Every structure is written in C-alpha cells, then in structure tokens.
C-alpha cells in the first residue's frame, strides 16, 4: 500500500454503528456489555481470502472499487491483497473501531466494508493502523483509547486532510447486532468543530457524530442505493 508497507494493521472508526444503535431501544447506556473482552482472533478472521476481497470491494460502486487497493486481515494485521491504481483503499473493518465504551467493541460478528478516498487513506488510515496494532498486541479497550489520546497529543498521528471521506454502501455489511445493515452511506471526516452542514435537523439526511477521542467530527450521509445499484430501505435515522 502507498507509504504503509506490504503488511499493515488497520481498523475503521465504526461511529455509524453507534449512531444506528442510538435509535435501538435494545441498547442503552446501562446495558451490560455483550462482549466484555476480545474473542479468539480466529473469530474475527475470514477464511476465504477471495471472499474478503470481494466483500471489501462491495463498499463502493465498481467504478471506484475495481481499481482500488484491497487489504485483508491477516494474523499480523491487514495485508495488501490487491494493488490499486486510483488512490482508494478498500477493507473489511472489524468491531474495534467503535468507541471504547461501546458494548460491541469486541463483537466478532462485525464486518464493515469500507472504501477510503485518497485523502482519507493518507490521513485517516494511520489512525486505524495504530488502533489495530494495539488490538493485536493484546491491549484492552481502555488502553487503546489512552494510547490513541497520547498519539494525538504528541502529534504522532497526522491531521486530517481536507476532503477525507469514505464509502460504506455494501449490501453485505454487518455493523452491529441491533441494526446489522442499517443503510448505505458516505462518511466525511473533518477536524473536531461545531461545523454546520444542517446536520441532525428535521428532514436532513446529514448526521453529525462528534468523535471526541479521535479529535474529529464525522458527517454521515445516507444514500438511497447499495453499491450494486439495488434500492435501500428509506427508514428514518
């Protein structure tokens, strides 16, 4: 992968799992953690490498994903399975990109295909690389959060580039136990601020998710079709 080496560790910020779960009465702040610790690594793996490549590519329309870099999760981190030519990178993220207090932080069922654009590949992916490295080193959710906080404070992580965003349009995504597929959507990463895109207003398709630990705000925009062109449910967020 461009500038990251052949074998890297990565994870997604699964803020959308938290957003979707807000509307689910089955999960509340007082609910006990369903997944209190990391499961055996095998439970997070996808045995068929080709199947993982296909799942990763399903995050975005083929016009984007067919020429993207594709990573698959190996026992030492994410490995480059397919070299790309258009600057995008597609991966299947696991559960540990969620906030450290999320009850599904260690849910081994989570499969979140995502395609990062070039700006997010350069400036967001280092964050996901660091998170997964900590997971594979056996750190707890709290230790991961502390380590990331130190990395931000010491500028060991890069600032977000303008225009950093990703596609999460896979009809096969499994974001959490409550909402599973939720809806196809785009996510835009911006420095943490009270930016106004009309987010969270009545009738607005834009959702704003302040991500305090990761020093950013994520704007989530649901779209009407999955990456394969089929229609998606138009439920309210």
GICORSUL-V292968 format. One record per residue. N is the residue number from 0. RES is the residue in three letters. SS is DSSP state (alpha for helix, beta for strand, coil for the rest). OMEGA is omega as a letter, one per 30 degrees, with the letter a starting at -180 (999 if undefined). Layout:
N_RES_SS_OMEGA + N_RES_SS_OMEGA
This chain:
0_UNK_coil_a + 1_UNK_coil_l + 2_UNK_coil_a + 3_UNK_coil_a + 4_UNK_coil_a + 5_UNK_coil_a + 6_UNK_beta_l + 7_UNK_beta_l + 8_UNK_coil_a + 9_UNK_coil_l + 10_UNK_coil_l + 11_UNK_coil_l + 12_UNK_coil_a + 13_UNK_coil_l + 14_UNK_alpha_a + 15_UNK_alpha_l + 16_UNK_alpha_l + 17_UNK_alpha_l + 18_UNK_alpha_a + 19_UNK_alpha_a + 20_UNK_alpha_l + 21_UNK_alpha_a + 22_UNK_coil_a + 23_UNK_coil_a + 24_UNK_coil_a + 25_UNK_coil_a + 26_UNK_coil_l + 27_UNK_coil_a + 28_UNK_coil_a + 29_UNK_coil_a + 30_UNK_coil_l + 31_UNK_coil_a + 32_UNK_coil_l + 33_UNK_coil_a + 34_UNK_coil_a + 35_UNK_coil_a + 36_UNK_coil_l + 37_UNK_coil_l + 38_UNK_coil_l + 39_UNK_coil_a + 40_UNK_alpha_a + 41_UNK_alpha_a + 42_UNK_alpha_l + 43_UNK_alpha_a + 44_UNK_coil_l + 45_UNK_coil_a + 46_UNK_coil_a + 47_UNK_coil_a + 48_UNK_alpha_a + 49_UNK_alpha_l + 50_UNK_alpha_l + 51_UNK_alpha_l + 52_UNK_alpha_a + 53_UNK_alpha_l + 54_UNK_alpha_l + 55_UNK_alpha_a + 56_UNK_alpha_a + 57_UNK_coil_l + 58_UNK_coil_a + 59_UNK_coil_l + 60_UNK_coil_a + 61_UNK_alpha_l + 62_UNK_alpha_l + 63_UNK_alpha_a + 64_UNK_alpha_a + 65_UNK_coil_l + 66_UNK_coil_a + 67_UNK_coil_l + 68_UNK_beta_l + 69_UNK_beta_l + 70_UNK_beta_l + 71_UNK_beta_a + 72_UNK_beta_l + 73_UNK_beta_a + 74_UNK_coil_l + 75_UNK_coil_l + 76_UNK_beta_l + 77_UNK_beta_a + 78_UNK_beta_l + 79_UNK_beta_l + 80_UNK_beta_a + 81_UNK_beta_l + 82_UNK_coil_a + 83_UNK_coil_a + 84_UNK_coil_a + 85_UNK_coil_l + 86_UNK_coil_l + 87_UNK_coil_l + 88_UNK_beta_l + 89_UNK_beta_l + 90_UNK_beta_l + 91_UNK_beta_a + 92_UNK_beta_l + 93_UNK_coil_a + 94_UNK_alpha_a + 95_UNK_alpha_l + 96_UNK_alpha_l + 97_UNK_coil_l + 98_UNK_coil_a + 99_UNK_coil_l + 100_UNK_coil_a + 101_UNK_coil_a + 102_UNK_coil_a + 103_UNK_coil_l + 104_UNK_coil_a + 105_UNK_coil_a + 106_UNK_coil_a + 107_UNK_coil_l + 108_UNK_coil_a + 109_UNK_coil_l + 110_UNK_beta_a + 111_UNK_beta_l + 112_UNK_beta_a + 113_UNK_beta_l + 114_UNK_beta_l + 115_UNK_beta_l + 116_UNK_coil_a + 117_UNK_alpha_a + 118_UNK_alpha_l + 119_UNK_alpha_l + 120_UNK_alpha_a + 121_UNK_alpha_a + 122_UNK_alpha_l + 123_UNK_coil_a + 124_UNK_alpha_l + 125_UNK_alpha_l + 126_UNK_alpha_a + 127_UNK_alpha_l + 128_UNK_alpha_a + 129_UNK_alpha_l + 130_UNK_alpha_a + 131_UNK_alpha_l + 132_UNK_alpha_l + 133_UNK_alpha_l + 134_UNK_alpha_a + 135_UNK_alpha_l + 136_UNK_coil_l + 137_UNK_coil_a + 138_UNK_coil_l + 139_UNK_coil_l + 140_UNK_alpha_l + 141_UNK_alpha_l + 142_UNK_alpha_l + 143_UNK_alpha_l + 144_UNK_alpha_l + 145_UNK_alpha_a + 146_UNK_alpha_l + 147_UNK_alpha_l + 148_UNK_alpha_l + 149_UNK_alpha_l + 150_UNK_alpha_l + 151_UNK_alpha_a + 152_UNK_alpha_a + 153_UNK_coil_l + 154_UNK_coil_l + 155_UNK_coil_l + 156_UNK_coil_a + 157_UNK_coil_l + 158_UNK_coil_l + 159_UNK_coil_l + 160_UNK_coil_l + 161_UNK_coil_l + 162_UNK_coil_l + 163_UNK_coil_a + 164_UNK_beta_l + 165_UNK_beta_l + 166_UNK_beta_l + 167_UNK_beta_a + 168_UNK_coil_a + 169_UNK_coil_l + 170_UNK_coil_a + 171_UNK_coil_a + 172_UNK_coil_l + 173_UNK_beta_a + 174_UNK_coil_l + 175_UNK_coil_a + 176_UNK_coil_a + 177_UNK_coil_a + 178_UNK_coil_l + 179_UNK_coil_a + 180_UNK_coil_a + 181_UNK_coil_a + 182_UNK_coil_l + 183_UNK_coil_a + 184_UNK_beta_l + 185_UNK_beta_l + 186_UNK_beta_l + 187_UNK_beta_a + 188_UNK_beta_l + 189_UNK_beta_l + 190_UNK_beta_a + 191_UNK_coil_a + 192_UNK_coil_l + 193_UNK_coil_l + 194_UNK_coil_a + 195_UNK_coil_l + 196_UNK_coil_a + 197_UNK_coil_a + 198_UNK_coil_l + 199_UNK_coil_l + 200_UNK_coil_a + 201_UNK_coil_l + 202_UNK_coil_a + 203_UNK_coil_l + 204_UNK_coil_a + 205_UNK_beta_l + 206_UNK_beta_l + 207_UNK_beta_a + 208_UNK_beta_l + 209_UNK_beta_a + 210_UNK_beta_a + 211_UNK_coil_a + 212_UNK_coil_a + 213_UNK_coil_l + 214_UNK_coil_l + 215_UNK_beta_l + 216_UNK_beta_l + 217_UNK_beta_l + 218_UNK_beta_a + 219_UNK_beta_a + 220_UNK_beta_l + 221_UNK_beta_l + 222_UNK_coil_a + 223_UNK_coil_a + 224_UNK_beta_l + 225_UNK_coil_a + 226_UNK_coil_l + 227_UNK_coil_l + 228_UNK_coil_l + 229_UNK_coil_a + 230_UNK_beta_l + 231_UNK_coil_l + 232_UNK_coil_a + 233_UNK_coil_l + 234_UNK_coil_a + 235_UNK_coil_l + 236_UNK_coil_999
